[in-house]
Amino acid sequence: MTHLATREDTLALGAKLGAKLQDKDERAKLADSLAATGELTVLADTPDTVHLVIPSSVDASKVDDEAYLEELGKRALGSCVYHIQPD
């Protein structure tokens, strides 16, 4: 049976994840538990290191489309925004 996530489901999950990521200890526990599955490689950004995720495929017919490139950029950076840059 397939469950289609609603916008509310996505927002609720994002809120739970955001709360965990704000707490240093909870963030470490989450990273450890995800890595312990053996199915994922967990790389956590730090103030001086941001990981770039390269898409597995790019639609060559859309590389001139600015909106497409913007979407690829958002996916690669996970929509991260740093308002305060590290020293």
ZIKAKA-V470612 format. One record per pair of residues at least 24 apart in sequence whose C-alpha atoms are under 7 Angstrom apart, sorted by the first residue. I is the first residue (numbers start at 0). J is the second residue. If there is no record, write none. Layout:
I	J
I	J
This chain:
46	85
47	85
51	75
51	76
52	76
